[in-house]
Amino acid sequence: MGGVRANGHCEVKPEMRCVWVEAWDGSQKMKGGEKIHVVQLPVDHSRKGSSSWLRVARNASNLTQDHKDASR
């Protein structure tokens, strides 16, 4: 819900400048402001309580094993 009006104000609250327009304008004034274009993937909450470090180690181990198997 919500968007931005042509004048840069909020669709829901017309007297307020849109927070996304403010974020864009602010990012353009910052070093590395182009990073606003990078869209991060949503958090996968199904993995809550599991270890990301173990997942990385297991994946690395599997890749190493796959490489060894392929070279035989």
Residue pairs with C-beta under 8 A, 6 or more apart in sequence:
1 12
2 10
2 11
2 12
3 11
3 18
4 10
4 11
4 18
4 20
4 21
5 11
5 14
5 18
8 17
8 18
8 21
9 15
9 16
9 17
9 18
10 16
10 17
10 18
10 19
11 18
23 36
24 36
27 33
27 34
27 35
27 36
47 55
